[in-house]
């Protein structure tokens, strides 16, 4: 394990916590909730906890019962937290650490061992990994930590679900650093809590690796996100029905150490919701406006101190300014998602951060073949959280947050803020990012939005790879009549979907008998079809069948010719826009260099494609964590620039370790055909 960096320079994360200056570590690390005989940390001994959230917000008094008994599922009324204790795992083992994430906590290199000489470095590394596995699994508690589970509610797939809460995650406490920053630590998968309902509070290695890698990938892409410091697996096993098809299997339990300024979310304010007219459910703290006031005071005072300072004595205007800032941050966040092709998958209100962070990585996915209707979550049958619906859904979720803040923020005022700020902020940031992705480095033009829309339509029609197409555009020959244009078109069309890929993508999804029955129902009782929510599915299925029929009549040569023609048309307009951008520039070479620099800094070469994650998971489930660690390092440098080490890392790959025979495909290449069969729920 390499020495951990002590700072992140101008990192996005540091910018996020500028408002948290003044956090002071407590003088002593004692904690009454930790067992008296907890082992003493060495490498992690410097972490100092100051658990402000548990002082500022109500914590449930533990109900009577035998000490050490597992928590019983129950409504948690009149409280934001309930004290819990992680359940031990059998033989925890470290999968990987994220050095940049742990550096946020001020962690340096592991402590030196007692001896020196041959093997001392390896021994210290093993000791540090064992310590990380012990404390980051929850098998031992760090001095000063106070495990608790947070109570929240949420609208799931558009319906109010009532109390949810941390059913598999535990707040450990808040680490204060010498730089005055405050970071909340969470263990995800550490065992049952009162919010686990009928589940076991565990996460499996498969989903834990995905969350660990994606949290860090998103940060290095420059997108606001929670972080992941460690992933720990174990010999403990649970049974999971992965695809909900009646074929359960045993999987190893794992824990992810998550790091953020706070994990409070929109749903944190929904615990006060009265009985929902559609679901009949209510929050556990209906009528407790005093707690809502406490939460607003805590959140704004701690994480938005500039807003608190600007509105002393006027809580309504303070709360309005807070809601406006959350609205803008959320709009910018989802604009960033759209620009890298990220699909969250479960955009419920309980998965939306009050700090505008990407939070709770479950059935996420990055676009491979561009499809604006792409649904990454196989459980989302209606496509509520499709890629192109994410901006609309985030706005809907902000509406629910506005409702949850009333009466401390009048709903009419919140709705006016939402209408005034959200769409405008999203469009502004989205076009700003898209212009940079296209290398338009000078003045903006009104036609830029149309140029972007036409590009996406061309990608849709040709089945182009989202990431690789944008990356290739930085090498587009700007000069008209350039001899390299034909070569560029050839390179571009290799990123388009093949006939085989398209036939696989548009294969029918419904059983023919089911489709026939739905079509009959559409004629005889369309109201019932709309009520059961399958009308959109039937329409999509008919579109797939029509597309499949057209593909059957198409030859590979005809497809290639069609793709080249469509791209040539768009590139003609793109070249004209680039020439307009270059007008009046004295040094054309400098303009070109700046264009390429901006594009290479905005269009990633490496993203966490599902198949890359799956190969790392498959290796880890067989006890080999090297691929997880290799992919993590690759994702720390997604914007490949001249002289960076990512190519060297790829060149060092072992032979024959991928799903295909021979040398592993490049991490930046289009996914293999089998990747289209991967199902994430």
C-alpha positions as a printed NumPy array, in Angstrom:
array([[  0.   ,   0.   ,   0.   ],
       [  1.586,   3.246,  -1.111],
       [  2.015,   6.14 ,   1.27 ],
       [ -1.223,   8.048,   1.599],
       [ -1.212,  11.616,   0.396],
       [ -1.861,  14.188,   3.093],
       [ -3.751,  16.62 ,   0.912],
       [ -5.622,  16.909,  -2.347],
       [ -4.509,  20.369,  -3.476],
       [ -7.303,  22.033,  -5.343],
       [ -9.648,  19.069,  -5.153],
       [-13.378,  19.469,  -5.62 ],
       [-13.919,  17.881,  -2.233],
       [-11.9  ,  20.57 ,  -0.476],
       [-14.021,  23.203,  -2.173],
       [-17.121,  21.473,  -0.86 ],
       [-16.052,  21.766,   2.731],
       [-14.694,  25.308,   2.741],
       [-17.808,  26.215,   4.679],
       [-16.905,  23.753,   7.415],
       [-13.849,  25.664,   8.717],
       [-13.706,  26.04 ,  12.451],
       [-14.37 ,  22.384,  13.25 ],
       [-12.258,  21.659,  16.284],
       [-11.211,  18.16 ,  17.337],
       [-12.099,  17.224,  20.892],
       [ -9.188,  17.116,  23.328],
       [ -9.601,  13.42 ,  24.053],
       [-10.885,  10.559,  21.889],
       [-12.969,   8.772,  24.489],
       [-16.411,   7.404,  23.655],
       [-18.91 ,   5.996,  26.103],
       [-20.616,   3.88 ,  23.429],
       [-17.49 ,   1.854,  22.607],
       [-16.812,  -1.333,  24.476],
       [-14.125,  -1.062,  27.133],
       [-11.925,  -3.725,  25.576],
       [-11.828,  -2.388,  21.99 ],
       [ -8.408,  -2.986,  20.382],
       [ -6.287,   0.136,  20.057],
       [ -5.648,   1.389,  16.525],
       [ -2.138,   2.344,  15.397],
       [ -2.278,   3.692,  11.856],
       [ -5.808,   5.065,  12.463],
       [ -5.058,   6.403,  15.951],
       [ -4.818,   9.971,  14.676],
       [ -8.495,  10.174,  13.712],
       [-10.29 ,  12.588,  16.038],
       [-14.065,  12.49 ,  16.308],
       [-16.433,  15.338,  17.148],
       [-19.939,  14.029,  16.555],
       [-21.88 ,  17.245,  16.168],
       [-24.926,  15.671,  14.499],
       [-25.668,  13.555,  17.574],
       [-25.484,  16.634,  19.788],
       [-27.539,  18.888,  17.542],
       [-30.305,  16.443,  16.544],
       [-32.524,  14.209,  18.709],
       [-31.288,  10.668,  19.314],
       [-33.758,   7.983,  20.366],
       [-33.379,   6.668,  23.877],
       [-32.695,   2.926,  23.539],
       [-35.825,   0.865,  24.239],
       [-35.658,  -1.626,  27.114],
       [-34.278,  -5.034,  26.222],
       [-31.355,  -7.399,  26.758],
       [-27.941,  -5.847,  26.097],
       [-26.393,  -7.001,  22.821],
       [-29.674,  -8.235,  21.351],
       [-30.137,  -7.476,  17.631],
       [-32.304,  -4.401,  17.032],
       [-35.956,  -5.017,  16.341],
       [-37.528,  -3.254,  13.321],
       [-39.746,  -0.477,  14.651],
       [-40.958,   3.047,  13.965],
       [-38.509,   5.581,  15.382],
       [-40.618,   8.501,  16.538],
       [-39.412,  11.947,  17.531],
       [-35.769,  11.276,  16.675],
       [-33.308,  11.67 ,  13.793],
       [-30.914,   8.965,  14.967],
       [-30.945,   5.756,  16.95 ],
       [-27.844,   4.236,  18.51 ],
       [-26.718,   0.925,  17.053],
       [-23.691,  -1.352,  17.049],
       [-22.095,  -3.001,  13.993],
       [-22.498,  -6.783,  13.832],
       [-19.123,  -8.555,  13.518],
       [-18.102, -10.277,  10.292],
       [-16.16 , -13.522,  10.083],
       [-12.524, -12.983,   9.074],
       [-12.77 ,  -9.533,   7.477],
       [-10.233,  -8.929,   4.714],
       [ -9.35 ,  -5.715,   2.931],
       [-10.263,  -5.555,  -0.752],
       [ -8.926,  -2.063,  -1.461],
       [ -8.281,   1.378,  -0.012],
       [ -8.737,   4.693,  -1.784],
       [ -5.71 ,   6.793,  -0.913],
       [ -7.19 ,  10.121,  -2.101],
       [-10.394,   9.56 ,  -0.102],
       [ -8.568,   8.602,   3.087],
       [ -6.262,  11.595,   2.68 ],
       [ -9.342,  13.772,   3.295],
       [ -9.249,  12.476,   6.865],
       [ -5.608,  13.484,   7.277],
       [ -4.395,   9.906,   7.166],
       [ -0.72 ,   9.591,   6.268],
       [  1.405,   6.53 ,   5.703],
       [  0.966,   3.52 ,   7.992],
       [  3.134,   3.687,  11.148],
       [  6.636,   2.249,  10.922],
       [  7.148,  -1.205,  12.355],
       [  9.458,  -1.998,  15.226],
       [ 12.109,  -3.599,  13.031],
       [ 13.835,  -2.736,   9.796],
       [ 15.45 ,  -4.746,   7.052],
       [ 14.129,  -7.134,   4.419],
       [ 10.411,  -7.679,   4.545],
       [  9.735,  -4.874,   7.039],
       [  7.819,  -2.853,   4.463],
       [  5.636,  -5.817,   3.531],
       [  4.991,  -6.528,   7.201],
       [  3.922,  -2.937,   7.841],
       [  1.652,  -3.067,   4.808],
       [  0.032,  -6.283,   6.013],
       [ -0.39 ,  -4.8  ,   9.491],
       [ -2.057,  -1.676,   8.125],
       [ -4.361,  -3.731,   5.887],
       [ -5.363,  -5.903,   8.842],
       [ -6.068,  -2.795,  10.906],
       [ -8.153,  -1.288,   8.12 ],
       [-10.106,  -4.541,   7.762],
       [-10.756,  -4.67 ,  11.516],
       [-12.008,  -1.105,  11.966],
       [-13.57 ,  -0.489,   8.551],
       [-15.629,  -3.684,   8.791],
       [-17.119,  -2.564,  12.091],
       [-15.566,  -5.497,  13.973],
       [-13.888,  -2.918,  16.214],
       [-14.793,   0.687,  16.91 ],
       [-12.416,   3.611,  16.625],
       [-12.052,   5.676,  19.813],
       [-14.556,   8.506,  19.706],
       [-16.903,   6.89 ,  17.21 ],
       [-20.58 ,   6.615,  18.152],
       [-22.437,   4.285,  15.769],
       [-25.959,   5.393,  14.94 ],
       [-28.557,   4.843,  12.237],
       [-30.327,   7.795,  10.647],
       [-34.119,   7.973,  10.366],
       [-35.536,   9.187,   7.069],
       [-38.476,   8.603,   4.763],
       [-38.789,   8.768,   1.015],
       [-40.8  ,   8.743,  -2.171],
       [-39.791,   5.572,  -3.991],
       [-40.71 ,   5.361,  -7.687],
       [-43.087,   8.26 ,  -7.116],
       [-44.947,   6.813,  -4.105],
       [-44.451,   7.789,  -0.466],
       [-43.011,   4.755,   1.312],
       [-43.103,   6.014,   4.903],
       [-40.194,   5.304,   7.24 ],
       [-37.086,   3.91 ,   5.527],
       [-33.892,   4.922,   7.333],
       [-30.393,   3.471,   7.404],
       [-31.283,  -0.185,   7.054],
       [-27.77 ,  -1.221,   6.044],
       [-25.633,   1.828,   6.832],
       [-24.307,   3.19 ,  10.114],
       [-23.05 ,   6.638,  11.015],
       [-19.719,   6.196,  12.807],
       [-19.118,   9.815,  13.667],
       [-17.477,  12.944,  12.3  ],
       [-13.721,  13.187,  11.884],
       [-12.192,  16.636,  12.277],
       [ -8.9  ,  17.294,  10.562],
       [ -6.029,  19.646,  11.308],
       [ -7.145,  21.7  ,   8.302],
       [-10.454,  22.41 ,  10.028],
       [-12.51 ,  20.124,   7.811],
       [-15.272,  17.853,   9.078],
       [-16.093,  14.506,   7.452],
       [-18.836,  12.074,   8.389],
       [-17.858,   8.404,   8.256],
       [-20.369,   5.677,   7.451],
       [-20.146,   1.909,   7.266],
       [-22.468,   0.461,   4.642],
       [-23.309,  -3.202,   5.2  ],
       [-22.39 ,  -3.332,   8.89 ],
       [-25.474,  -5.216,  10.072],
       [-29.093,  -4.744,  11.128],
       [-30.621,  -1.568,  12.522],
       [-34.194,  -0.707,  13.539],
       [-34.66 ,   0.392,   9.899],
       [-33.654,  -2.932,   8.326],
       [-37.286,  -4.092,   8.187],
       [-37.119,  -7.807,   7.241],
       [-33.577,  -7.596,   5.81 ],
       [-30.243,  -8.453,   7.433],
       [-28.469,  -5.097,   7.141],
       [-25.747,  -6.631,   4.99 ],
       [-24.312,  -5.76 ,   1.599],
       [-22.579,  -8.291,  -0.609],
       [-19.156,  -8.072,  -2.209],
       [-20.649,  -7.588,  -5.674],
       [-22.606,  -4.424,  -4.871],
       [-19.929,  -3.131,  -2.482],
       [-17.224,  -3.191,  -5.152],
       [-19.528,  -1.337,  -7.524],
       [-20.267,   1.389,  -4.963],
       [-16.626,   1.667,  -3.904],
       [-15.329,   2.045,  -7.455],
       [-18.081,   4.34 ,  -8.701],
       [-17.876,   6.726,  -5.752],
       [-14.225,   7.321,  -6.538],
       [-14.726,   7.315, -10.31 ],
       [-17.321,  10.08 , -10.048],
       [-15.054,  12.222,  -7.871],
       [-12.18 ,  11.975, -10.334],
       [-14.565,  12.812, -13.173],
       [-15.142,  16.084, -11.308],
       [-18.699,  15.322, -10.223],
       [-19.943,  16.127,  -6.724],
       [-20.24 ,  12.858,  -4.832],
       [-19.87 ,  11.044,  -1.57 ],
       [-16.538,   9.236,  -1.32 ],
       [-15.471,   5.671,  -0.528],
       [-12.358,   5.097,   1.572],
       [-12.279,   1.319,   1.799],
       [-13.955,  -1.913,   0.797],
       [-13.748,  -4.923,   3.127],
       [-14.982,  -8.444,   2.42 ],
       [-15.377, -11.412,   4.769],
       [-16.111, -15.097,   5.203],
       [-19.639, -14.275,   6.371],
       [-22.239, -15.311,   3.808],
       [-25.797, -14.28 ,   3.02 ],
       [-28.317, -15.55 ,   0.487],
       [-29.443, -13.2  ,  -2.282],
       [-31.878, -13.677,  -5.159],
       [-29.923, -11.398,  -7.472],
       [-32.432, -11.214, -10.324],
       [-35.595, -11.859,  -8.28 ],
       [-36.192, -14.976, -10.374],
       [-36.331, -17.641,  -7.656],
       [-32.665, -18.641,  -8.021],
       [-30.939, -17.404,  -4.857],
       [-27.242, -17.935,  -4.198],
       [-24.823, -17.502,  -1.312],
       [-22.617, -14.415,  -1.495],
       [-19.889, -13.001,   0.766],
       [-20.742, -10.027,   2.973],
       [-18.784,  -6.816,   2.513],
       [-18.647,  -3.299,   3.982],
       [-17.833,   0.036,   2.335],
       [-16.413,   2.946,   4.312],
       [-18.248,   6.007,   2.983],
       [-17.118,   9.596,   3.519],
       [-19.056,  12.847,   3.057],
       [-19.636,  16.151,   4.845],
       [-23.068,  14.698,   5.688],
       [-25.345,  11.916,   4.498],
       [-28.532,  13.86 ,   5.268],
       [-30.923,  13.733,   2.337],
       [-34.231,  15.062,   1.074],
       [-35.957,  12.171,   2.813],
       [-34.495,  13.301,   6.154],
       [-37.091,  16.091,   6.127],
       [-39.931,  13.764,   5.121],
       [-40.199,  12.14 ,   8.566],
       [-42.778,  14.828,   9.408],
       [-45.073,  14.035,   6.476],
       [-48.704,  13.472,   7.358],
       [-50.674,  10.526,   5.986],
       [-50.191,  10.288,   2.241],
       [-53.452,  10.29 ,   0.304],
       [-52.217,   7.654,  -2.169],
       [-50.324,   5.158,   0.007],
       [-51.884,   5.809,   3.423],
       [-48.413,   6.011,   4.979],
       [-47.091,   8.751,   7.219],
       [-43.731,   9.77 ,   8.588],
       [-42.852,   8.646,  12.114],
       [-42.564,  12.223,  13.469],
       [-45.77 ,  13.84 ,  12.227],
       [-46.455,  17.108,  14.027],
       [-42.894,  17.551,  15.333],
       [-42.146,  20.874,  13.698],
       [-39.711,  21.57 ,  16.528],
       [-37.443,  18.841,  15.122],
       [-37.787,  20.241,  11.595],
       [-36.569,  23.582,  12.964],
       [-33.651,  21.821,  14.684],
       [-32.711,  20.079,  11.449],
       [-32.8  ,  23.289,   9.428],
       [-30.718,  25.096,  12.05 ],
       [-28.184,  22.251,  12.042],
       [-27.944,  21.766,   8.271],
       [-27.748,  25.461,   7.39 ],
       [-25.538,  26.432,  10.304],
       [-23.092,  23.591,   9.716],
       [-22.982,  23.166,   5.94 ],
       [-24.195,  26.561,   4.681],
       [-22.737,  29.005,   7.243],
       [-22.6  ,  31.822,   4.688],
       [-26.387,  31.582,   4.312],
       [-26.832,  31.485,   8.081],
       [-24.675,  34.594,   8.485],
       [-26.498,  36.5  ,   5.741],
       [-29.975,  36.002,   7.207],
       [-29.648,  36.366,  10.976],
       [-33.084,  36.981,  12.462],
       [-35.063,  36.053,   9.319],
       [-35.552,  32.304,   9.243],
       [-37.902,  32.315,   6.241],
       [-35.426,  34.134,   4.004],
       [-32.628,  31.965,   5.375],
       [-34.571,  28.805,   4.547],
       [-35.436,  30.19 ,   1.11 ],
       [-31.761,  30.862,   0.392],
       [-30.931,  27.33 ,   1.527],
       [-33.559,  25.803,  -0.755],
       [-32.365,  27.937,  -3.67 ],
       [-28.789,  26.733,  -3.178],
       [-29.849,  23.068,  -2.936],
       [-31.901,  23.577,  -6.117],
       [-28.944,  25.015,  -8.004],
       [-26.503,  22.389,  -6.772],
       [-28.895,  19.616,  -7.739],
       [-29.389,  21.095, -11.21 ],
       [-25.626,  21.307, -11.754],
       [-25.114,  17.784, -10.448],
       [-27.602,  16.191, -12.834],
       [-26.238,  18.3  , -15.716],
       [-22.819,  16.787, -14.966],
       [-24.373,  13.311, -14.997],
       [-25.906,  13.899, -18.41 ],
       [-22.591,  15.104, -19.801],
       [-20.71 ,  11.928, -18.863],
       [-23.588,   9.541, -19.597],
       [-24.153,   8.541, -15.958],
       [-27.457,   6.922, -14.957],
       [-28.191,   6.742, -11.234],
       [-30.918,   4.122, -11.43 ],
       [-32.838,   4.815,  -8.185],
       [-33.551,   8.528,  -7.929],
       [-35.888,   8.309,  -4.969],
       [-36.097,  11.28 ,  -2.594],
       [-34.181,   9.267,   0.009],
       [-31.271,   9.06 ,  -2.451],
       [-30.923,  12.823,  -2.939],
       [-28.36 ,  14.732,  -0.864],
       [-29.073,  18.077,   0.809],
       [-25.583,  19.103,  -0.35 ],
       [-26.058,  18.282,  -4.022],
       [-23.854,  15.188,  -3.86 ],
       [-24.325,  12.018,  -5.854],
       [-25.277,   9.516,  -3.163],
       [-26.19 ,   5.831,  -2.799],
       [-24.698,   3.92 ,  -5.719],
       [-26.899,   0.926,  -6.471],
       [-27.993,  -0.201,  -9.951],
       [-26.147,   2.675, -11.659],
       [-24.591,   2.528, -15.098],
       [-22.697,   4.601, -17.644],
       [-23.956,   4.749, -21.211],
       [-22.13 ,   2.547, -23.683],
       [-24.166,   2.729, -26.912],
       [-25.98 ,   6.046, -26.74 ],
       [-29.671,   5.564, -26.054],
       [-31.538,   8.513, -24.587],
       [-34.149,   6.127, -23.15 ],
       [-31.551,   3.892, -21.492],
       [-32.694,   2.37 , -18.18 ],
       [-29.78 ,   1.029, -16.138],
       [-31.92 ,  -0.523, -13.389],
       [-33.566,  -3.754, -14.548],
       [-36.135,  -3.327, -11.739],
       [-37.351,  -0.028, -13.214],
       [-39.925,  -1.604, -15.516],
       [-41.675,   1.66 , -16.346],
       [-38.44 ,   3.535, -17.086],
       [-39.146,   6.239, -14.503],
       [-35.43 ,   6.798, -13.954],
       [-34.262,   6.532, -17.571],
       [-31.225,   8.583, -18.591],
       [-33.23 ,  11.29 , -20.359],
       [-35.69 ,  11.607, -17.454],
       [-33.103,  12.295, -14.75 ],
       [-33.308,  16.116, -14.917],
       [-37.109,  15.995, -14.694],
       [-37.06 ,  13.508, -11.812],
       [-34.556,  15.553,  -9.801],
       [-36.849,  18.563, -10.173],
       [-39.787,  16.434,  -9.001],
       [-37.751,  15.388,  -5.968],
       [-36.971,  19.025,  -5.167],
       [-40.718,  19.659,  -5.201],
       [-41.091,  16.98 ,  -2.528],
       [-38.315,  18.592,  -0.49 ],
       [-40.156,  21.917,  -0.764],
       [-43.305,  20.271,   0.586],
       [-41.3  ,  18.722,   3.435],
       [-39.901,  22.099,   4.545],
       [-43.32 ,  23.702,   5.049],
       [-44.266,  25.597,   7.238],
       [-40.677,  26.755,   7.897],
       [-40.486,  27.637,   4.207],
       [-43.87 ,  28.609,   2.683],
       [-44.617,  26.238,  -0.187],
       [-45.548,  29.036,  -2.609],
       [-42.144,  30.663,  -2.056],
       [-40.278,  27.375,  -2.507],
       [-42.186,  26.572,  -5.691],
       [-41.382,  30.007,  -7.092],
       [-37.682,  29.403,  -6.415],
       [-37.859,  26.   ,  -8.055],
       [-39.59 ,  27.385, -11.152],
       [-37.19 ,  30.304, -11.406],
       [-33.881,  28.542, -10.781],
       [-33.871,  24.84 , -11.625],
       [-34.403,  24.688, -15.383],
       [-32.31 ,  27.795, -16.022],
       [-29.401,  26.503, -13.932],
       [-29.559,  23.066, -15.549],
       [-29.568,  24.473, -19.089],
       [-26.788,  26.932, -18.316],
       [-24.474,  24.339, -16.809],
       [-25.337,  21.624, -19.328],
       [-24.553,  23.864, -22.307],
       [-21.402,  25.158, -20.628],
       [-20.127,  21.592, -20.221],
       [-21.234,  20.508, -23.69 ],
       [-19.472,  23.451, -25.328],
       [-16.272,  22.424, -23.598],
       [-16.787,  18.806, -24.645],
       [-17.014,  20.044, -28.245],
       [-13.997,  22.33 , -27.935],
       [-15.934,  25.574, -28.337],
       [-13.556,  27.591, -26.229],
       [-14.533,  31.152, -27.114],
       [-17.936,  32.858, -27.303],
       [-21.183,  30.925, -26.94 ],
       [-23.676,  30.947, -29.83 ],
       [-27.431,  30.515, -29.79 ],
       [-27.215,  27.586, -32.207],
       [-25.003,  25.569, -29.83 ],
       [-27.991,  23.869, -28.199],
       [-29.191,  22.698, -31.625],
       [-25.688,  21.463, -32.506],
       [-25.586,  19.371, -29.317],
       [-29.088,  18.003, -29.934],
       [-28.14 ,  17.043, -33.499],
       [-24.992,  15.323, -32.228],
       [-26.97 ,  13.237, -29.751],
       [-29.525,  12.366, -32.425],
       [-26.713,  11.219, -34.728],
       [-25.277,   9.131, -31.895],
       [-28.708,   7.637, -31.288],
       [-29.256,   6.799, -34.953],
       [-25.815,   5.208, -35.37 ],
       [-25.633,   3.548, -31.95 ],
       [-22.37 ,   5.373, -31.229],
       [-20.439,   4.8  , -28.015],
       [-21.109,   7.899, -25.88 ],
       [-17.727,   8.2  , -24.162],
       [-15.499,   7.224, -27.057],
       [-17.292,   9.431, -29.582],
       [-16.73 ,  12.55 , -27.503],
       [-13.129,  11.534, -26.849],
       [-12.486,  11.067, -30.581],
       [-13.847,  14.49 , -31.485],
       [-10.734,  16.137, -30.058],
       [ -8.798,  14.734, -33.041],
       [-11.285,  16.037, -35.63 ],
       [ -9.432,  17.791, -38.482],
       [-10.781,  21.334, -38.511],
       [ -9.393,  22.364, -41.895],
       [-11.841,  21.844, -44.77 ],
       [-10.597,  19.426, -47.417],
       [ -8.236,  17.757, -44.973],
       [ -6.948,  14.433, -46.23 ],
       [ -7.42 ,  12.972, -42.757],
       [-11.204,  13.462, -42.737],
       [-11.785,  10.052, -44.33 ],
       [ -9.591,   8.428, -41.697],
       [-11.46 ,  10.3  , -38.986],
       [-14.806,   9.083, -40.316],
       [-13.458,   5.534, -40.348],
       [-12.368,   5.859, -36.716],
       [-15.712,   7.392, -35.771],
       [-17.776,   4.667, -37.423],
       [-15.826,   1.978, -35.551],
       [-17.46 ,   3.425, -32.427],
       [-20.93 ,   2.863, -33.905],
       [-22.945,  -0.234, -33.1  ],
       [-22.457,  -3.221, -35.38 ],
       [-25.378,  -5.051, -36.931],
       [-24.948,  -7.803, -34.346],
       [-25.014,  -5.293, -31.485],
       [-28.13 ,  -3.611, -32.825],
       [-29.972,  -6.891, -33.32 ],
       [-29.14 ,  -7.821, -29.746],
       [-30.215,  -4.407, -28.436],
       [-33.569,  -4.462, -30.243],
       [-34.496,  -8.083, -29.686],
       [-38.069,  -8.56 , -28.373],
       [-38.455,  -8.461, -24.6  ],
       [-42.03 ,  -9.7  , -24.182],
       [-43.427, -13.157, -24.569],
       [-45.518, -13.1  , -27.803],
       [-48.583, -14.309, -25.903],
       [-48.209, -11.52 , -23.35 ],
       [-47.866,  -8.936, -26.103],
       [-50.94 , -10.287, -27.897],
       [-52.955, -10.08 , -24.695],
       [-51.791,  -6.492, -24.074],
       [-52.708,  -5.453, -27.618],
       [-56.187,  -6.928, -27.167],
       [-56.512,  -5.061, -23.879],
       [-55.41 ,  -1.823, -25.592],
       [-58.364,  -2.173, -27.969],
       [-60.976,  -3.384, -25.511],
       [-60.072,  -1.477, -22.336],
       [-57.321,   1.157, -22.826],
       [-58.116,   2.729, -19.44 ],
       [-57.225,  -0.507, -17.662],
       [-54.007,  -0.812, -19.672],
       [-53.026,   2.703, -18.637],
       [-53.934,   1.942, -15.017],
       [-51.649,  -1.084, -14.769],
       [-48.826,   0.948, -16.28 ],
       [-47.835,  -1.26 , -19.209],
       [-48.882,   0.968, -22.1  ],
       [-45.382,   2.435, -22.465],
       [-43.892,  -1.077, -22.38 ],
       [-46.171,  -2.214, -25.195],
       [-45.241,   0.811, -27.284],
       [-41.538,   0.144, -26.725],
       [-41.977,  -3.501, -27.634],
       [-43.685,  -2.612, -30.913],
       [-40.868,  -0.184, -31.678],
       [-38.306,  -2.936, -31.002],
       [-40.121,  -5.306, -33.325],
       [-40.239,  -2.69 , -36.064],
       [-36.547,  -1.902, -35.642],
       [-35.684,  -5.606, -35.623],
       [-37.55 ,  -6.059, -38.893],
       [-35.6  ,  -3.218, -40.514],
       [-32.299,  -4.619, -39.282],
       [-33.055,  -7.984, -40.832],
       [-33.14 ,  -6.287, -44.247],
       [-29.866,  -4.41 , -43.685],
       [-26.384,  -5.607, -44.647],
       [-23.177,  -4.607, -42.769],
       [-22.012,  -2.611, -45.801],
       [-25.294,  -0.718, -45.97 ],
       [-25.141,   0.036, -42.243],
       [-21.584,   1.369, -42.566],
       [-22.511,   3.546, -45.52 ],
       [-25.534,   4.932, -43.687],
       [-23.464,   5.693, -40.576],
       [-20.724,   7.458, -42.552],
       [-23.317,   9.59 , -44.311],
       [-25.031,  10.62 , -41.072],
       [-21.75 ,  11.496, -39.393],
       [-20.488,  13.394, -42.422],
       [-23.626,  15.551, -42.311],
       [-23.185,  16.412, -38.64 ],
       [-19.442,  17.008, -38.961],
       [-20.102,  19.557, -41.69 ],
       [-22.098,  21.678, -39.233],
       [-19.561,  21.043, -36.458],
       [-16.706,  22.236, -38.679],
       [-18.628,  25.407, -39.519],
       [-19.136,  26.089, -35.808],
       [-15.438,  25.497, -35.068],
       [-14.453,  27.877, -37.857],
       [-16.753,  30.485, -36.329],
       [-15.103,  29.911, -32.958],
       [-11.701,  30.472, -34.557],
       [-12.68 ,  33.723, -36.295],
       [-10.51 ,  36.665, -35.321],
       [ -7.894,  34.493, -33.599],
       [ -4.372,  35.705, -34.336],
       [ -2.626,  32.44 , -33.473],
       [ -4.556,  29.519, -34.989],
       [ -2.106,  26.975, -33.554],
       [ -2.643,  28.299, -30.029],
       [ -6.429,  28.156, -30.511],
       [ -6.169,  24.543, -31.72 ],
       [ -3.965,  23.584, -28.762],
       [ -6.422,  25.161, -26.349],
       [ -9.343,  23.405, -28.033],
       [ -7.672,  20.007, -27.687],
       [ -6.593,  20.721, -24.096],
       [-10.126,  21.659, -23.032],
       [-11.656,  18.656, -24.782],
       [ -9.154,  16.217, -23.273],
       [ -9.843,  17.699, -19.826],
       [-13.625,  17.367, -20.274],
       [-14.107,  14.106, -22.203],
       [-12.97 ,  11.092, -20.181],
       [-11.144,   8.216, -21.783],
       [-11.987,   5.851, -18.923],
       [-15.32 ,   5.333, -17.178],
       [-16.592,   2.515, -14.973],
       [-18.364,   0.462, -17.606],
       [-20.488,  -2.377, -16.25 ],
       [-18.345,  -5.067, -17.825],
       [-15.163,  -3.605, -16.262],
       [-16.809,  -3.679, -12.84 ],
       [-18.089,  -7.203, -13.478],
       [-14.642,  -8.548, -14.342],
       [-13.219,  -6.994, -11.169],
       [-16.076,  -8.513,  -9.144],
       [-15.579, -11.967, -10.657],
       [-11.876, -11.904,  -9.761],
       [-12.574, -10.621,  -6.233],
       [-15.173, -13.32 ,  -5.594],
       [-12.356, -15.793,  -6.317],
       [-10.073, -14.071,  -3.813],
       [ -8.077, -11.94 ,  -6.281],
       [ -8.411,  -8.236,  -5.474],
       [ -5.732,  -7.046,  -7.898],
       [ -8.229,  -6.128, -10.613],
       [-10.297,  -4.003,  -8.214],
       [ -7.152,  -2.122,  -7.232],
       [ -5.989,  -1.8  , -10.845],
       [ -9.344,  -0.419, -12.004],
       [ -9.398,   1.99 ,  -9.047],
       [ -6.027,   3.415, -10.097],
       [ -7.173,   3.73 , -13.693],
       [-10.324,   5.598, -12.656],
       [ -8.222,   8.064, -10.671],
       [ -6.984,   9.44 , -14.034],
       [-10.034,   9.284, -16.337],
       [ -8.96 ,  12.235, -18.483],
       [ -5.99 ,  10.757, -20.238],
       [ -3.451,  13.45 , -21.077],
       [ -0.05 ,  13.264, -22.737],
       [  2.548,  11.747, -20.444],
       [  0.125,  10.289, -17.909],
       [  0.626,   6.757, -16.671],
       [ -2.732,   5.272, -17.638],
       [ -1.438,   3.77 , -20.867],
       [  1.433,   2.217, -18.932],
       [ -1.061,   0.743, -16.487],
       [ -3.054,  -0.765, -19.345],
       [  0.117,  -2.1  , -20.986],
       [  0.947,  -3.973, -17.798],
       [ -2.201,  -6.102, -17.951],
       [ -1.694,  -9.857, -17.728],
       [ -2.391, -11.994, -20.746],
       [ -5.663, -13.865, -21.037],
       [ -7.308, -12.521, -17.89 ],
       [-10.427, -11.157, -19.54 ],
       [-13.57 , -12.905, -20.654],
       [-12.189, -13.179, -24.186],
       [ -9.22 , -15.261, -25.235],
       [ -5.852, -13.568, -25.696],
       [ -4.801, -10.179, -24.478],
       [ -7.254,  -8.135, -22.456],
       [ -9.117,  -5.49 , -24.411],
       [ -8.277,  -1.905, -23.573],
       [-10.291,  -0.389, -20.748],
       [-11.172,   2.428, -23.135],
       [-12.505,   0.228, -25.936],
       [-16.155,  -0.436, -26.675],
       [-17.576,  -3.152, -24.427],
       [-17.632,  -6.763, -25.635],
       [-20.881,  -8.168, -26.957],
       [-21.511, -10.172, -23.804],
       [-21.658,  -6.933, -21.776],
       [-25.099,  -6.217, -23.265],
       [-26.41 ,  -9.235, -21.343],
       [-25.363,  -7.864, -17.942],
       [-28.363,  -7.183, -15.716],
       [-28.163,  -4.828, -12.73 ],
       [-31.077,  -4.57 , -10.295]])
